[in-house]
Amino acid sequence: MALGACDLSLYEMMWGYTMFPSGGFSARPYYLSRIEDKNGNVLDRFDTKRIEVISQETAYTMARMMQGPVDFGTAAGLRNRLGIAEMGGKTGTTNDNSDAWFMGYTPQLMAGAWIGCDDRFIHLEGGLGYGAQAARPIWEYFFNKVLNDKTLGIDRQAKFIQPSTMHKEIPFDNLIEKIAPPGAEGANEGNGRANQYLDTSPPTVPVDSKLSPEEQKILKEATTEKSNSQGSIKITVTDAPQQRPPKKKSGFLKRLFGGNKKEN
């Protein structure tokens, strides 16, 4: 499966996602956990090493943020259809629909689905090549089977463990709905407020800049003040000679067709 500038297998993607539902620990997936004889005696056990790669707070935040795609994003409605209290998920589609994938997890179980071909020349045609249309139904079918099998002990109401250090922070309950209310599917939220991140502070002159004597004099005499209403910069020069504004010249068309009229 291709992701970004490199090719990753579904196995590697599963490995990378383990840090989110496990509280910050990366665990390498493995196929066999143990070997038993006919009497149930464990002959051999295969455990994986768990390495902490991110903090528990970061893992919990990411797990809750990734609930957005399965609530109102590219996989909208998935969590409600399965009746899961909390889960995270992400769809993915590479260039020319060569790969379609979906990664999803609950506090107890994680799974991934990928559709594609090793030959990059082959790709899926039309809208069915998107991760939400091709890979997500496979994942949903599998998870629905798992949740309906009571012998597996997967609880639909299981929730991610919130670190005690985050109890005083903003609660995550209904946080997603507050950020992007229902009906915002496909909307590019936040771009209309991008100007709030622009730097409106007064411009500064670098130390190594060389100014002419006249510019240095004006810079010393100038005082700057920042407008409270528009955030613009106003420069007032003191002791500077007042100059009359130049006379407004009429344009070519005005001189051509209305040259006899006097300007006010």
N, C-alpha and C positions, 0 to 999 in steps of 0.2 A: 504494500500500500504506500502510495506516495504522499508525503506531507511536507509542504514547504519546499526547501531546496534539496531534500534527501529522501530516500525511500526507507520506509519503516514497515515492518511486518505487524500483523495484528498482535502477535506475541509481545513485541516490543512496546506497542501502544498500551497494552494491558499493564505491562510492567510500569510504564510511566504514570499511569492513572492511579496506581495503588496508593499513592501518597495522600490522596484526598479523602477517601472514606476511612482510612486507617489512622487518622489523626496525625499525619505528617511522616509516617514511616513508609519507606519504599521496600516492597517485598517482591522478589523475583518469582513469577508464576512457575508452577511445576505440575506435571501431569499425575504423578502417583504420590500419595501421602503416606501409604503404608502397605505392606504385604502381609496377609493373614493366611493361616492354614484353614483346613475345613472345620476346625473346632473354634476358630476365632482367635487363636493365639497370634500375636504380632511377631512376625519373623523379621521384619525390617521396617524402619520408619525413615521417611525422607522429609526433613524440615528445611525451610528456607531461612536465610538470614534477613533480619529486618533492620534497616538502617534509617535513622532519622535524618531526613533531608530538608524539611521545612518545619516550622513551629506548629504546635497544635492549634494555635489561634488562626494562623494562615490557612491551615487545612480546613478548619471549620468554616471560615469565611468563604473559601472557594467552593466548598460543598454546597453551601446555601445559595451562593451566587449562581451556580450552575443549575439550580432548579428553574431558573428563568426560561431556558430553551424548552423544557418539558411542560411548562405552564402556558406560555404565550409566545414562544419563539418558533424556531423551525420545526420543533416536534411538539407543538402546542396540543394540550389535552392528553398527553401520554400518561402523566401521573394520575390524573383523574380517572382515566379509563381503567387503570390497574388498581385504583383504590389505595395508593401508597401515600403514607403521611409525608415522608421526606425522601427525596432522591435527587441525583444530579445527572445531567446528560449533555451530550454534544454531538451534533451532526457534522458531517464533513464531506466536501466534494472537491476533487482536484480538477485541474485544467482539462477541458474537453470531456468532462465526465468520465475520465479514465478510472477513477476510484470513487466509490461511495461507501461511507462508513458511519457507524453510530456507536458511541461509547456511553454506557449508562451504569449507574451503581446506586445501591441502597446502603444503609449502614451495615448490612450483613452479606451482601452479594454484589459482585461486579461482573459485567459481561460486555462483550464487544462483537460487532458484526461488520464484515467487510465484503464488498463485491467489487471485483475488478479482474485484471489479467496481468500477468508478468510482462507481456508485450505492451509497451506504451502506445503502440500504434492503434490498438484496439480500445474502443471506448463505447459507452452506452449512448444511445441516441435519445433526444427529446427529454422531457421533464422527468421521465422515470429514472434517469441517471443520477438524480440528486440523492444525497444521503438520507433525507427525510422520506423519500419515496421508495428507495431500493433497500437500504440497510436497516432502517428503523423498523419496518414490519417484521423482519426476521428476529430482531432483538425482542420486540414486543411479544411475538408468538412464544419464544422461549421463556421469557419471564412470566408470562401468563400461565404456562404449564408449571413452572416452578412454584408460583404462589398458590396454585390450586392443589399441589401435592403436600398434604399436611404432614407427611412423614419427614419432610426436609426441615421443618421448623423455621421457615422464613416468615417473619412477622411483618405484615403490611404496615403496622403502626409503629415500627421501630424508628427511632430518631437519632440523628447524629449527636454525639456528646458535646455539649457546649462547655468549653474550658471555664473554670471558676474565675479566671482573671478577666473574663469578658462579661461577667454578670452586671457590671456597672456601665457597660457600654450600651449603645443603642440596641434594643432588642431586635431580633431578626423576624419576629412574628409580623406578618403582613408587610415586611419591608419591600419585597419585590413588587407588591401591588402599589405601594406608595411611589416607588421609583418609576414604574411603567404600568399604568392602570390598564385594566382589561380593555381590549379593543385596539391596543397599540401594536398588533401583530404586523411585523414588517416595517414599522416606522423607524426612522433613524433618529432616535431620541437624543437631544442634547446639542445637536449641531447649531440650532438657532440661538443658543446661548454661548457660542464659542468665544464671543468678544469679551466675556467676563474674565478670560484668562490672558488677555493682552496686557502687556506692560505699558501703563500710561504714566510712568514716572518721568520726571524731567530728563531730557537727554544730557549726558555727561560727555565732557571732552576728554579723550585719552591723555595720559600724562605726556606721552611722547609726541603728541600732535604739535606742529609748529604753526603758530598764529602770527599774523602780521602785527606790527605795533598798533595799528588802528583797531584791529579785531580784539586785541588784548584790552585796549582802553574801553571799547564798547562792552566787552564781557565783564569788566570790573564794575562798570556803571549800571549794568543791567540787573534788574531784580526780577525774579520769576515767582509767579504765584499760580497755583493749580486751581482750576475752576471746580467748585463742588457739584455743579449740576451736570456738566457734560464730560468732566474729566480731561478737558483740553488744557493746553499750556499757553499762558499769556505772558509775553515778555514786554516789560515797560522800561524804556531807556530814559534815564534822568539826565538833565543838563544837555540834552541833544537838541540841536536846532530844529525847529519845526519847519517842515517843508510842505508847500502847497501841493495838493494832488495834481498830477498832470491833467491837462485838458483832454477830455474824451474825444477821440477821433471817430468820425463817422466811418462806417464800413464801406466797402466797395459798392455794394448794391444800393446803399442809401445815397451815396454820392452820385450814382448813376441815374437812379430814378427819382430821388427826392432832393437833389442838390439845391433847389431854390428855397427849400424850407429852412427856417432858422432853428437852431438847436436851443432848447430852453436852458 
